Amino acid sequence: MTVTLAQWNEFLKQHPNAHFLQTGPWGELKSRFGWKVVRLIEQGDGAQILFRKLPFGFTIAYLPKGPVGWNEKLIKKIDAVCQRNRAIFIKIEPNLMEGERESELRFLDGYIPSSPIQPRRTVVVSLEGTEEEILKRMKQKTRYNIHLAEKKNVVVKRSHDVAEFYRMAILTAERDLFSVHTRAYYQGVYDLLGAQENCELLTAYYGRRSLASLLVVRAGENAYYLYGASYDFERNRMPTYLIQWEAMKWAKSQGCCNYDLWGIPDLEEEELERGFAQRDAHDGLWGVYRFKRGFGGEVKRSVGAWDKVFNERLYRIYTRYLKLRGGQGD
């Protein structure tokens, strides 16, 4: 059945490790930026589905990192809701890693593999053990940089200044060739997830000068490095290393067991290790991998994205348009 936001939040109390992209506040965020949210619960499992309007009354449907549990009745209900909303297709990105509960993919009969929206490969750092044990699992250079930042008087504090984060994000996007959201979007993330104490904005300072900032979110036992940014000055003080460490400590204090660094190049680990040292430190996602590998996590890969098509002709037109545009929206 279709449920309200309050009913969905109550349902998630029974599923504390649902991905944060399936939480009520995330759905509310997306509803502020052009998506319609429909939440379903059937036989103890559920799905938060996003619908984006297309011309002539059609939509596309997106189920990020869900559903929350699987059963045949829920999958059929998802199909029915998509057809009522005139979806030309639905894209599902299950919250499953390769080798973990892949038998659940049997519920995706009739779906086809497709291009993902969320990063498919990531690095997940275990927060089990003491802080000293977590540090010991990191690469020696990363530990050194964390301690160097402390010695060079970098201090990380909680912040409410989303405007400052956005200014950093614009600079980071220009420097590292990444895309950014609007300031209003980041403010929405901070406000909606922070209202439930599931989000923290951290900023690294040298004196009164801000150097780097990040948004970390959590859901159940998992925390996620969602967005990060930094200025160009004082980079020799290694603020980005210390701020990640402080985010991990915050996550651990909130009861999290894992810290997801959220996105690296989608290549086999052996190829990543062969290739990253030959690339420039700021060469797109290779620079990201160079940084994230040092925190001692495990490289994991999701089972990817799957589409179910309800209108073949419009689906072909839409996917051709995406190729011409060079990517997919979120």
Residue, then its C-alpha position, 0 to 999 in steps of 0.5 A: m500500500t501507499v503510505t505517508l511520510a510518517q508511516w514510512n519513518e515508522f517502517l524504517k525503525q524496523h529497518p535501521n540499516a536502510h540506505f540513507l537514499q531510502t530515508g524519509p528526509w532524503g525523499e523530502l529533499k528530492s521533492r523540493f527539487g522536482w521529484k514526486v515521492v511515492r512510498l510503498i509498504e507490502q508484507g513488511d518490505g518497502a520502497q521509496i520511489l522518485f518520479r521526475k516529470l517528462p513532457f506530455g505527462f510521462t515520467i521516469a521512475y528511480l528507486p535509489k539503493g532500494p527497495v528495503g527488502w524484497n518480495e513478489k507483491l512489492i515488486k508487482k506493486i512497484d510496477a503498478v505505481c509506475q504505470r499509474n504515474r505513466a513512467i516510461f521506465i523505472k531504474i532500480e539501484p539495489n543496495l547490494m554489493e557483488g557477492e552479498r545476497e545476490s540471490e535477491l536479484r531474482f526479483l528483478d526478472g524482466y529488468i535489464p542492466s543499465s547505466p548507474i546514477q550512483p557511484r558503483r565502486t567505493v571504499v568502505v572503512s571499518l570503524e570496528g575497534t579503537e581509534e588507534e586500531i582504525l588508524k593502524r589499518m590506514k596507509q602509513k602516509t595517511r596516518y602521517n598526514i593526519h598527525l601532520a595536520e594536527k601538528k600544524n595547528v589545523v582544527v576541525k569544528r562543527s559548522h552551520d555555514v553552508a554558504e561557506f561550504y558552497r563557496m569551497a564547492i564552487l572552487t573545488a568543482e573548477r579545480d577538479l572538474f566535478s559538478v556541484h549542486t546549488r547552494a539551496y540543495y546543500q542547505g536542504v541536505y543539511d537542514l533535513l538530515g540534520a534535523q534528525e541528527n543524521c548529518e554533520l557539516l565539519t570544517a577544518y580551520y587554521g586560525r580563523r581561516s577555513l581550509a576544507s569542509l565536508l558533509v557526512v550523513r549516517a543511516g543506521e550503522n553506516a556513515y557516508y562521506l557525501y560531499g567535500a570541498s577545499y580551498d587551494f591555500e594552506r594545502n600543505r597543512m593536510p586539512t582534508y586528511l584530518i577532516q576525514w578522520e574527524a568525520m570517522k570519529w563522529a560516525k563512530s560516536q553515533g554508533c556507526c560500524n562503517y564509513d563509506l567514502w562514496g565513489i572511486p573509478d569503476l575498475e578492478e582493484e588490481e588495475l586501480e593499484r597499477g594505474f593510480a600512481q601513474r596519474d596526476a594527483h588531480d586527474g579526475l577520479w584517479g586523484v580521488y582514489r589516490f586519496k581514499r585508498g589511504f584510509g585502509g578501507e575495503v574496495k566494494r562494488s555494487v550490483g549496479a543499476w537495472d531498468k524495467v521498461f514500460n514504453e520501449r519507443l520512448y525509452r529508446i528516445y530518452t536513452r539516446y538523449l542521455k547519450l547526447r547530453g553525456g550523462q544522467g541526472d540524479 
